[in-house]
Amino acid sequence: MKNFIEKMKQIELQISNEHGPFELFALFRPDTTLKLWDVLVSAKWMGQSELDSMRIVAKPMNRAFSAQEIVQFSGIVIIPADDEALRKFQTEVQVEHGLREFRNVTFFDVPILHAYVITSHHTQAGNTLAEN
């Protein structure tokens, strides 16, 4: 599991260095039948095309994970950077290029068995959070 998380932390850092900061980069394993990981992302630089944004996230994931490993993900969920629920989440969880782990919680009105939050903060022009 540690290798899995380290790979995702590197992917988040690589993408943010290339495209700009994330508002949210997290892994949620909801309490569903399949119990696969959702990759939740949000960034102001993500354009109108969700497909292009998903490709930006998926490409380094496909390079980092084998076919046997990649099947542990159910998909990539893009949350608009101005989403009200995201702002509420960011007031509760703040981290940038770090790691916060949660178990048996409810986020975005969804029961979550396990979550890793790598980045969660509200970016403003000229303002970045340096908390890890």
C-alpha positions as CSV (number, residue, x, y, z in Angstrom):
1,M,0.0,0.0,0.0
2,K,2.8,2.4,0.8
3,N,4.3,2.1,-2.7
4,F,0.8,2.8,-4.2
5,I,0.5,6.0,-2.2
6,E,4.0,7.1,-3.0
7,K,3.3,6.7,-6.7
8,M,0.2,8.8,-6.4
9,K,2.1,11.5,-4.4
10,Q,4.7,11.7,-7.2
11,I,2.0,11.8,-9.9
12,E,0.3,14.7,-8.1
13,L,3.6,16.6,-7.7
14,Q,4.5,16.0,-11.4
15,I,1.2,17.2,-12.7
16,S,1.1,20.3,-10.5
17,N,4.6,21.2,-11.6
18,E,3.6,20.9,-15.2
19,H,0.1,22.4,-15.2
20,G,-0.3,24.3,-11.9
21,P,-1.6,23.7,-8.4
22,F,-4.5,21.4,-7.5
23,E,-7.4,22.5,-5.4
24,L,-7.9,18.8,-4.6
25,F,-6.0,15.6,-5.3
26,A,-7.3,12.7,-3.2
27,L,-8.0,9.0,-3.3
28,F,-11.4,7.9,-1.9
29,R,-12.5,4.3,-1.4
30,P,-16.2,4.6,-1.0
31,D,-18.3,2.0,0.9
32,T,-19.6,0.3,-2.2
33,T,-19.7,-3.2,-3.4
34,L,-16.6,-3.0,-5.5
35,K,-14.5,-1.0,-2.9
36,L,-12.3,0.5,-5.7
37,W,-10.4,3.8,-5.4
38,D,-11.8,7.0,-6.9
39,V,-9.2,9.6,-7.8
40,L,-10.8,13.0,-7.0
41,V,-9.2,16.0,-8.6
42,S,-9.9,19.7,-8.9
43,A,-7.8,22.5,-10.3
44,K,-8.5,26.0,-11.6
45,W,-6.3,25.2,-14.7
46,M,-8.6,22.3,-15.7
47,G,-10.4,23.5,-18.8
48,Q,-13.9,23.0,-20.2
49,S,-13.0,19.6,-21.5
50,E,-13.3,17.0,-18.7
51,L,-11.8,14.4,-21.1
52,D,-8.6,16.4,-21.6
53,S,-8.4,16.9,-17.8
54,M,-8.9,13.2,-17.2
55,R,-6.2,12.4,-19.7
56,I,-3.7,14.7,-17.9
57,V,-4.3,12.7,-14.7
58,A,-4.6,9.2,-16.4
59,K,-1.5,9.4,-18.5
60,P,1.1,9.4,-15.6
61,M,-1.1,6.9,-13.7
62,N,-1.0,4.5,-16.7
63,R,2.8,4.8,-16.8
64,A,3.3,4.3,-13.0
65,F,1.0,1.4,-12.5
66,S,0.9,-2.1,-14.1
67,A,-2.2,-3.5,-15.6
68,Q,-2.7,-5.5,-12.5
69,E,-2.4,-2.4,-10.3
70,I,-4.5,0.0,-12.4
71,V,-7.6,-2.1,-11.9
72,Q,-7.8,-1.0,-8.3
73,F,-9.1,2.4,-9.5
74,S,-12.7,2.9,-10.5
75,G,-12.1,6.2,-12.2
76,I,-11.2,9.9,-12.1
77,V,-13.7,12.3,-10.7
78,I,-13.3,16.0,-11.6
79,I,-14.8,18.4,-9.2
80,P,-15.3,22.0,-10.4
81,A,-12.8,24.4,-8.6
82,D,-15.7,26.6,-7.5
83,D,-17.8,23.8,-6.0
84,E,-19.4,24.7,-2.7
85,A,-18.9,21.2,-1.2
86,L,-15.2,21.4,-2.2
87,R,-14.8,24.7,-0.4
88,K,-16.4,23.1,2.8
89,F,-14.1,20.1,2.5
90,Q,-11.1,22.4,2.1
91,T,-11.9,24.2,5.4
92,E,-11.8,20.9,7.2
93,V,-8.8,19.3,5.4
94,Q,-5.8,21.4,4.4
95,V,-2.6,19.8,3.0
96,E,-0.4,20.4,0.0
97,H,1.9,17.7,-1.5
98,G,1.6,15.8,1.8
99,L,-0.7,13.1,3.1
100,R,-3.8,13.0,5.3
101,E,-5.4,9.6,5.9
102,F,-9.0,9.0,7.0
103,R,-11.1,5.9,7.7
104,N,-14.8,5.4,8.0
105,V,-15.8,9.0,7.3
106,T,-18.3,10.8,5.2
107,F,-17.1,13.3,2.6
108,F,-19.2,15.0,0.0
109,D,-22.2,13.2,1.5
110,V,-20.7,9.8,0.6
111,P,-19.6,7.1,3.1
112,I,-15.9,6.5,2.7
113,L,-14.1,3.5,4.0
114,H,-10.6,4.8,3.4
115,A,-9.2,8.1,2.0
116,Y,-5.9,9.6,1.3
117,V,-5.8,13.3,0.7
118,I,-2.6,14.5,-1.0
119,T,-3.6,18.1,-1.7
120,S,-6.6,20.0,-0.5
121,H,-6.5,23.8,-0.4
122,H,-8.1,26.8,-2.0
123,T,-5.6,28.6,-4.3
124,Q,-5.8,32.3,-4.8
125,A,-3.6,34.5,-7.0
126,G,-0.2,34.8,-5.3
127,N,-1.3,32.7,-2.3
128,T,-0.2,29.1,-1.7
129,L,-0.4,26.9,1.3
130,A,2.8,25.3,2.5
131,E,1.3,23.1,5.2
132,N,2.2,19.3,5.1
